[in-house]
Amino acid sequence: MNPSGLKAALRQFKEGRITEDEVFRLIRDFPFQDLEFAKVDHHRALRQGFPEVVFGKGKSTEQTLRIARELLRENPHLLLTSTTSEVFRALQRDYPDCRFHENCKAVTAGSPLPDRGRGVIAVLTAGTADLPVAEEAAVTAHYLGNRVSTCYDVGVAGLHRILAQMDLLRSCTVAVVVAGMEGALPSVVGGLIGVPVIAVPTSVGYGASFGGLAALLGMLNSCAANVTAVNIDNGFGAGFVASLINRRHPDEVGRGPSDDEP
């Protein structure tokens, strides 16, 4: 259930077009539905403007499918992250419009939200090996109703490559910068532009990178004041926060979308 859907149901009840039992059926699982192994948050779309996103890693195929189907019963939009092709194939049998994003192991169902961003979210990577995390950020931001431009393999080992992307950097309202190794690229980008830069450390690198910890610490210690960091390999978190920053009406963040949004 989303804000416009709930308001439409209340108007229909007021006009006598649906019954009290039908309204109750729509809201009976608020604020959450208890599946014992999971408590599905059907209230999330009303609070944040988008349904609960499912993190697939660590869940069985059966658990993921049950949660996904219950979410889709209440809302036409679904995003699964860190999931498998097996989950996708099973879900696609009931929801043919599902799409599997192979690079980042994400599944989406339904159309992306309508464009509700103020501008463009740029997603950049230091190297090609960072691509899966960047793709998760890009898929998330796009599906939440944003225009997204991507640019990959522009790390500090060849600074001329990022300098050649100044048109993109100057045109974006927020930049998501994904890097492993020493994690220097977000600081470079932050020094070039005056918009928020969301730094995403990846677990890419040799032994002393400590699975992305070195990149994370580098990003947390950035001397560029507009750089903030999310957790290691957390492309979803970066894409979601970038979407909130880019949202057309920032004073409505946290209160759900406006009436003309699904």
C-alpha positions as CSV (number, residue, x, y, z in Angstrom):
1,M,0.0,0.0,0.0
2,N,1.3,3.4,-1.0
3,P,0.0,6.9,0.0
4,S,-2.0,7.5,-3.2
5,G,-3.5,4.0,-3.0
6,L,-4.5,4.4,0.6
7,K,-6.1,7.8,-0.1
8,A,-8.0,6.5,-3.1
9,A,-9.4,3.6,-1.0
10,L,-10.5,6.0,1.7
11,R,-12.2,8.2,-0.9
12,Q,-14.0,5.2,-2.3
13,F,-15.2,4.1,1.1
14,K,-16.4,7.6,1.8
15,E,-18.4,7.6,-1.5
16,G,-19.8,4.2,-0.7
17,R,-18.0,2.4,-3.6
18,I,-16.2,-0.1,-1.4
19,T,-17.2,-1.7,1.9
20,E,-15.7,-1.5,5.4
21,D,-14.5,-5.1,5.0
22,E,-12.7,-4.2,1.8
23,V,-10.9,-1.3,3.5
24,F,-10.0,-3.6,6.4
25,R,-8.5,-6.1,3.9
26,L,-6.3,-3.4,2.5
27,I,-4.8,-2.4,5.9
28,R,-5.0,-5.6,7.9
29,D,-1.3,-6.2,7.7
30,F,-0.3,-2.8,8.9
31,P,2.2,-2.0,10.2
32,F,3.8,-5.3,9.4
33,Q,2.9,-8.9,8.5
34,D,4.3,-11.6,10.7
35,L,5.6,-14.6,8.8
36,E,7.4,-16.0,11.8
37,F,10.8,-16.0,10.0
38,A,10.3,-12.4,8.9
39,K,8.1,-9.4,9.7
40,V,7.3,-7.8,6.4
41,D,7.0,-4.1,6.7
42,H,4.0,-3.1,4.6
43,H,4.1,0.4,6.2
44,R,7.5,1.2,4.6
45,A,6.1,2.8,1.4
46,L,3.9,5.1,3.5
47,R,6.9,6.3,5.6
48,Q,9.6,6.4,3.0
49,G,7.9,6.4,-0.4
50,F,9.2,2.9,-1.5
51,P,8.4,-0.6,-0.2
52,E,10.8,-2.6,1.9
53,V,13.8,-3.7,-0.1
54,V,14.8,-7.4,0.5
55,F,18.4,-8.4,1.1
56,G,18.7,-11.9,-0.3
57,K,22.0,-13.1,1.0
58,G,21.6,-15.4,4.0
59,K,17.9,-16.2,3.2
60,S,16.8,-19.4,1.7
61,T,15.1,-19.4,-1.7
62,E,11.8,-20.2,-0.1
63,Q,12.1,-17.4,2.5
64,T,13.0,-14.8,-0.2
65,L,10.2,-15.8,-2.4
66,R,7.6,-15.7,0.4
67,I,8.7,-12.3,1.4
68,A,8.8,-11.0,-2.2
69,R,5.3,-12.4,-3.0
70,E,3.8,-10.8,0.1
71,L,5.4,-7.4,-0.7
72,L,4.1,-7.6,-4.3
73,R,0.6,-8.5,-3.0
74,E,0.5,-5.0,-1.5
75,N,2.6,-2.9,-3.9
76,P,3.5,-3.2,-7.6
77,H,7.2,-2.4,-7.0
78,L,9.9,-4.8,-5.7
79,L,13.6,-4.7,-5.3
80,L,15.7,-7.7,-4.2
81,T,19.4,-7.3,-3.7
82,S,22.2,-9.9,-3.3
83,T,19.9,-12.6,-4.6
84,T,20.2,-15.5,-7.1
85,S,19.1,-16.4,-10.6
86,E,17.1,-19.3,-9.0
87,V,15.0,-16.8,-7.0
88,F,14.5,-14.8,-10.2
89,R,13.4,-17.7,-12.3
90,A,10.9,-18.8,-9.6
91,L,9.5,-15.3,-9.2
92,Q,9.3,-14.7,-12.9
93,R,6.8,-17.6,-13.3
94,D,4.2,-15.5,-11.4
95,Y,5.5,-12.0,-12.3
96,P,6.7,-12.0,-16.0
97,D,7.9,-8.4,-15.8
98,C,10.6,-9.3,-13.3
99,R,14.1,-8.5,-14.4
100,F,17.4,-10.0,-13.2
101,H,20.3,-7.6,-13.1
102,E,23.2,-10.1,-13.6
103,N,26.1,-7.7,-12.8
104,C,24.8,-6.9,-9.3
105,K,22.6,-9.9,-8.6
106,A,19.5,-7.8,-8.1
107,V,15.9,-8.5,-9.1
108,T,13.3,-5.8,-9.9
109,A,9.6,-6.3,-10.5
110,G,7.3,-3.7,-12.0
111,S,8.2,-0.4,-13.6
112,P,10.6,2.0,-12.0
113,L,8.9,4.9,-10.1
114,P,8.3,8.0,-12.3
115,D,11.1,10.5,-12.4
116,R,11.0,12.5,-9.2
117,G,14.5,13.7,-9.0
118,R,15.8,17.3,-9.3
119,G,18.6,16.3,-11.6
120,V,21.0,13.4,-12.5
121,I,22.7,11.0,-10.1
122,A,26.2,10.2,-11.4
123,V,27.7,6.7,-10.5
124,L,31.4,6.3,-11.1
125,T,33.9,3.6,-10.4
126,A,37.7,3.6,-9.9
127,G,38.1,0.3,-11.7
128,T,36.1,-2.3,-13.7
129,A,36.3,-4.7,-10.8
130,D,34.1,-2.2,-8.8
131,L,31.3,-2.5,-11.4
132,P,29.0,-5.0,-9.5
133,V,28.7,-2.6,-6.5
134,A,28.3,0.4,-8.8
135,E,25.6,-1.4,-10.7
136,E,23.7,-2.1,-7.5
137,A,23.8,1.7,-6.7
138,A,22.7,2.6,-10.3
139,V,19.8,0.0,-10.4
140,T,18.6,1.2,-7.0
141,A,18.7,4.9,-7.9
142,H,17.0,4.3,-11.2
143,Y,14.3,2.1,-9.8
144,L,13.5,4.7,-7.1
145,G,12.7,7.3,-9.8
146,N,15.9,9.0,-10.8
147,R,17.9,9.7,-13.9
148,V,21.3,8.0,-13.6
149,S,24.5,8.4,-15.6
150,T,27.3,6.0,-15.2
151,C,31.0,6.3,-15.9
152,Y,33.4,3.4,-15.1
153,D,37.1,2.8,-14.8
154,V,38.2,6.4,-14.1
155,G,40.4,5.8,-11.0
156,V,43.4,7.8,-9.8
157,A,46.0,5.5,-11.6
158,G,45.2,7.7,-14.6
159,L,43.8,11.0,-13.4
160,H,43.3,12.3,-17.0
161,R,40.3,9.8,-17.2
162,I,38.3,11.5,-14.4
163,L,39.2,14.9,-15.6
164,A,37.7,14.0,-19.0
165,Q,34.3,13.5,-17.2
166,M,33.9,17.1,-16.0
167,D,30.7,17.7,-18.0
168,L,29.0,14.8,-16.2
169,L,30.4,15.8,-12.8
170,R,29.3,19.4,-13.2
171,S,25.8,18.4,-14.3
172,C,24.9,16.0,-11.5
173,T,23.2,16.8,-8.2
174,V,24.9,14.0,-6.3
175,A,27.7,11.6,-7.2
176,V,28.1,8.0,-6.0
177,V,31.8,7.1,-6.3
178,V,32.8,3.5,-5.9
179,A,36.4,2.4,-5.3
180,G,38.5,-0.3,-3.8
181,M,42.3,-0.5,-3.2
182,E,43.2,2.7,-1.3
183,G,39.8,4.3,-2.1
184,A,41.2,7.7,-3.2
185,L,38.7,8.5,-6.1
186,P,35.9,10.0,-3.9
187,S,38.3,12.6,-2.5
188,V,39.4,13.6,-6.0
189,V,35.8,13.9,-7.2
190,G,34.8,15.8,-4.0
191,G,37.5,18.3,-4.7
192,L,36.3,18.9,-8.2
193,I,32.6,19.6,-7.6
194,G,30.3,21.2,-5.1
195,V,27.6,18.6,-4.6
196,P,27.3,15.7,-2.2
197,V,29.6,12.8,-2.9
198,I,28.7,9.4,-1.5
199,A,31.8,7.2,-1.3
200,V,31.4,3.4,-1.5
201,P,34.4,1.3,-0.6
202,T,34.6,-2.1,-2.2
203,S,36.3,-5.3,-1.1
204,V,38.5,-5.2,-4.3
205,G,42.2,-5.2,-3.6
206,Y,45.3,-7.2,-2.4
207,G,46.0,-8.4,1.1
208,A,46.6,-5.1,2.9
209,S,43.3,-3.7,1.6
210,F,41.8,-5.9,4.3
211,G,38.7,-6.7,2.3
212,G,37.8,-3.0,1.7
213,L,38.7,-1.7,5.2
214,A,41.6,0.3,3.9
215,A,39.4,2.0,1.3
216,L,36.7,2.7,3.9
217,L,39.2,4.3,6.3
218,G,40.6,6.4,3.5
219,M,37.1,7.6,2.6
220,L,36.2,8.4,6.2
221,N,39.4,10.4,6.5
222,S,38.8,12.3,3.2
223,C,39.9,16.0,3.3
224,A,37.0,16.8,0.9
225,A,34.3,18.2,3.0
226,N,31.5,17.0,0.7
227,V,32.4,13.3,0.9
228,T,30.5,10.9,3.1
229,A,30.9,7.1,3.1
230,V,28.6,4.0,3.3
231,N,29.6,0.5,4.3
232,I,31.9,-1.8,2.3
233,D,30.2,-3.0,-0.9
234,N,26.9,-1.3,0.0
235,G,25.9,-0.1,-3.4
236,F,22.2,-0.3,-2.4
237,G,22.7,2.1,0.6
238,A,24.5,4.6,-1.6
239,G,21.8,4.5,-4.3
240,F,19.0,4.9,-1.8
241,V,20.6,7.9,0.0
242,A,21.5,9.5,-3.4
243,S,17.8,9.2,-4.3
244,L,16.7,10.9,-1.1
245,I,19.2,13.7,-1.8
246,N,18.1,14.1,-5.4
247,R,14.4,14.0,-4.6
248,R,12.5,16.9,-6.1
249,H,10.8,17.9,-2.9
250,P,13.4,17.4,-0.1
251,D,11.0,18.8,2.5
252,E,8.8,15.7,1.9
253,V,11.6,13.2,2.6
254,G,10.5,10.7,5.3
255,R,6.8,11.6,4.7
256,G,6.3,9.5,1.6
257,P,5.8,10.6,-2.0
258,S,3.2,13.2,-3.1
259,D,-0.2,12.2,-4.4
260,D,0.8,12.1,-8.0
261,E,3.5,9.4,-7.3
262,P,2.6,5.7,-7.0
